[in-house]
Structure formats: structure tokens, C-alpha cells
Amino acid sequence: MILWRWAPLIGLLVWGAWKLVGWGAVPWETSAQVGALLNLFILVVLAFGGAWVKLRSGEEFPDFLTAFREVSKAPLRFAALAAAGLFVWYGTVAADGLDARRERMKSEARALVEDDAQWAAFVEAQGGGEWDREVALEQQLATIDTIFDERLFLGLSLLGLVIAAVMASAVATVLWRTVWSK
């Protein structure tokens, strides 16, 4: 099917539409969570749709790996496109989104260390003991900088998308070859 070739791009457009609609309308965390779930849904649809297209075409695939390669083309293309979309989104359109989130987390960490009641609750939750506030704050700020580093964020997103694409494609291939084609 010729339309199926465009399915990864259509999926990217759906994701991009969500990001534009949700931009400023919903909190950053909600937008990121819904965007991630939407990406996973698109990957599953592409994997199962790819298996259905190949099943309907009547082509014979001699082994699992050959069939898997055919099914995984669309999900892996979408994963690459979505990673590029994330790079563009967080690099240009919403470049201040990660920075704003990072600064908010840092201010929350500073508030925790500066407020005696919150600090006492934190130390108690960690099992008590002697804690140096300055060292704890430095470690927390370094952790926040690492988690919200744009390169790490985008790299982990690409890795997660590829793993999800491979897993969805494998499940779709198994179902195609063992259940649907019988």
C-alpha cells in the first residue's frame, strides 16, 4: 500500500500536533507523559499495521527475521523521525522548556535544604544520620543538571523509542506468523 509508506510521517505529524496543542495549555510533565504515551501508541499501531499490510499482501516470508525486518521498517522510521522531532522541539520551539523545568527543580532543592522542617523530614525519610546540607544540595543540583541535560534527554528518548519499536515489531511479527496467518 502506497499510503502505508507515509504512516511514520503521519504519526510524527500527530505527535507534533499534540505538542503544539499542549504547549502552554498543560503542565510540562503532563505534556511529556502524554507525548511519550502517544509515541508508544503510534509505534504499536505502526508495528501491527505493518504486519497487517504484509499479511494482506500475500507475500511469503521464509523465516521470522525476514518477516520481522519487514514489519519493523515503519516503527523504526517513526522512531528516527520522532527523535528528530524531539531534537527540533526541545532545541528550537520549546528550548526554554527543559531549562525552565531544570531551574524549577533546582529552586525546589534549594528550598528543601533551606527550610528546617523540610530538611528534618528529608533526613528522617532517608533513615536519619548526619547529613551535610551543602553537600546534599551540591549532589542534588548535579543530579538535576545530569537528568535535564538536552543530549542525555534526547539520547535516552531515541533509545527508548528504538527499544519500543523493536519490541512492538517482534510481538506483531509473532502474532502475524503464528496466529493471524493460520
C-alpha positions in Angstrom: 0.0 0.0 0.0 1.4 3.4 -1.0 -0.3 5.2 1.9 1.5 2.9 4.3 4.8 4.4 3.3 3.7 7.7 4.7 2.4 6.3 8.0 5.6 7.2 10.0 5.4 10.8 8.8 1.7 10.9 9.6 2.5 9.6 13.1 5.1 12.3 13.5 2.5 14.9 12.5 0.0 13.6 15.0 2.7 13.8 17.7 3.7 17.3 16.6 0.0 18.4 16.6 -0.2 17.2 20.2 2.9 19.1 21.2 1.6 22.3 19.6 -1.9 21.9 21.2 -0.5 21.1 24.6 2.2 23.8 24.6 1.3 26.1 27.4 -2.1 24.5 27.8 -1.0 21.7 30.1 1.9 21.4 32.5 5.3 20.3 31.2 5.1 16.9 32.9 1.7 16.1 31.5 2.7 17.1 28.0 5.8 14.9 28.3 3.8 12.0 29.6 1.1 12.2 27.0 3.7 12.7 24.3 5.5 9.6 25.4 2.3 7.5 25.5 1.3 8.9 22.1 4.7 7.8 20.7 4.2 4.3 22.1 0.7 4.1 20.8 1.9 5.2 17.3 4.7 2.6 17.4 2.3 -0.2 18.3 -0.1 0.9 15.5 2.8 1.0 13.0 4.0 -2.4 14.1 0.7 -4.1 13.9 -0.3 -2.2 10.8 2.9 -3.3 9.1 2.2 -6.9 10.0 -1.4 -6.5 8.7 -0.2 -4.9 5.4 2.3 -7.7 4.8 -0.3 -10.3 5.7 -2.8 -8.8 3.3 -0.2 -8.5 0.5 0.1 -12.3 0.5 3.9 -12.3 0.3 5.7 -15.3 1.7 8.4 -14.7 4.2 10.6 -17.8 4.9 11.7 -17.0 8.4 11.0 -14.9 11.4 13.9 -12.5 10.8 12.8 -11.7 7.3 9.3 -11.0 8.4 10.5 -9.0 11.4 12.6 -6.8 9.2 9.6 -6.0 7.0 7.3 -5.3 10.0 9.9 -3.2 11.8 10.6 -0.7 9.0 7.7 1.7 9.7 8.2 1.7 13.5 11.9 2.3 13.2 11.4 5.1 10.7 9.0 6.7 13.1 11.5 6.3 16.0 14.1 8.1 13.9 11.6 10.8 12.9 10.3 11.2 16.5 13.9 11.6 17.8 14.5 14.2 15.1 11.2 15.9 16.1 12.2 15.9 19.8 15.5 17.4 18.8 13.8 20.2 16.9 11.1 20.7 19.6 13.4 20.9 22.5 16.2 22.6 20.5 14.2 25.4 18.9 10.4 25.6 19.5 10.4 24.9 23.3 14.1 25.3 24.0 13.3 27.0 27.3 11.1 24.1 28.4 13.9 21.9 29.7 15.7 24.9 31.1 12.6 26.1 33.0 12.0 22.7 34.4 15.6 22.4 35.4 15.5 25.7 37.2 12.2 24.9 39.0 13.7 21.6 40.2 16.8 23.4 41.4 14.7 26.0 43.3 12.7 23.2 45.0 16.0 21.5 46.0 17.3 24.8 47.5 14.0 25.3 49.3 14.3 21.8 50.8 17.7 22.5 52.1 16.9 26.0 53.5 13.7 25.1 55.3 14.5 23.4 58.6 11.2 21.5 58.8 11.5 20.1 55.2 15.2 19.2 55.8 14.3 17.3 59.0 11.6 15.4 57.2 14.0 14.6 54.4 16.7 13.4 56.8 14.2 11.2 58.6 12.9 9.8 55.4 16.5 8.8 54.5 16.9 6.9 57.7 18.4 9.6 59.8 22.1 10.1 60.4 24.3 13.1 59.9 23.8 15.0 56.6 25.7 18.0 55.4 23.2 20.4 53.8 25.7 21.9 51.4 27.0 18.5 50.1 23.4 17.2 49.7 22.5 20.4 47.8 25.5 20.1 45.5 24.7 16.5 44.8 21.1 17.2 44.1 21.9 20.1 41.8 24.4 18.0 39.9 21.8 15.2 39.5 19.3 17.7 38.2 21.8 19.0 35.7 22.5 15.5 34.5 18.9 14.5 34.2 17.9 17.6 32.3 20.9 17.7 30.0 19.5 18.0 26.5 21.9 15.5 24.9 21.1 12.9 27.6 17.4 13.5 27.4 17.3 13.2 23.6 19.6 10.2 23.6 17.5 8.3 26.1 14.4 9.2 24.2 15.9 7.8 21.0 16.9 4.6 22.8 13.5 4.2 24.4 11.8 4.7 21.0 14.0 2.2 19.3 13.5 -0.4 22.0 9.8 0.1 22.0 9.7 -0.2 18.2 11.7 -3.4 18.2 9.5 -4.9 20.9 6.2 -3.9 19.2 7.5 -5.2 15.9 8.6 -8.5 17.5 5.1 -9.0 19.1 3.4 -8.1 15.8 5.6 -10.5 13.8 4.9 -13.3 16.2 1.2 -12.7 16.1 1.3 -12.4 12.3 3.2 -15.6 11.8 1.6 -17.8 14.4 -2.0 -16.5 14.9 -3.2 -14.3 12.0 -1.8 -16.4 9.2 -3.3 -19.7 10.4 
